Amino acid sequence: MSVFVHVTLEVKAAGMARFVEVMGETVPMLEGWGWKLVGAYLQRTGKLNTVIDLWELKDLNELDAVLKKFVAHPRFPAIKAVLDETVESETIVFANALNYNR
């Protein structure tokens, strides 16, 4: 059964362009290792500059396996540096689909 990972990221306004650029590089890596980006959204109400990413994973074991590959990737230090500079906070929520999900 799939597990969904709902990530809420509060991004500094001045860093939004850099954040989007580095995520554009990061998503294909994570998807190549098995994660699936279901959607990436920018809130228009509520706290501005808040990004919501929804990922689908085969199971929670895949979370750890992919993160280990990501950390070992040669581009990881540069990607992490941009995320550290641009993201103010990150909240991660794990969820399972309900039976009426399409």
Residue pairs with C-beta under 8 A, 6 or more apart in sequence:
1 59
1 96
1 97
2 56
2 57
2 58
2 59
2 96
2 97
3 56
3 57
3 58
3 59
3 60
3 62
3 63
3 94
3 95
3 96
4 38
4 54
4 55
4 56
4 57
4 94
4 95
4 96
4 97
5 53
5 54
5 55
5 56
5 57
5 63
5 92
5 93
5 94
5 95
6 52
6 53
6 54
6 92
6 93
6 94
6 95
7 52
7 53
7 54
7 55
7 90
7 91
7 92
7 93
8 50
8 51
8 52
8 90
8 91
8 93
9 19
9 50
9 51
9 52
9 53
9 87
9 89
9 90
10 47
10 49
10 50
10 87
10 88
10 89
10 90
11 19
11 49
11 50
11 51
11 86
11 87
11 88
12 49
12 85
12 86
12 87
12 88
13 48
13 49
15 82
15 85
15 86
15 87
16 49
16 86
18 82
18 85
18 86
19 51
19 82
19 83
19 86
19 87
21 82
22 79
22 82
22 83
22 86
23 40
23 53
25 75
25 79
26 70
26 79
27 37
27 40
29 70
29 73
29 75
30 37
30 55
30 66
30 70
31 37
33 65
33 66
33 69
33 70
34 57
34 58
34 62
34 65
34 66
35 55
35 56
35 57
35 62
35 66
36 55
36 56
36 57
37 53
37 54
37 55
38 54
38 55
38 56
39 52
39 53
39 54
40 51
40 52
40 53
40 54
41 51
41 52
41 53
41 54
42 49
42 50
42 51
42 52
43 49
43 50
43 51
43 52
57 63
57 66
60 94
70 76
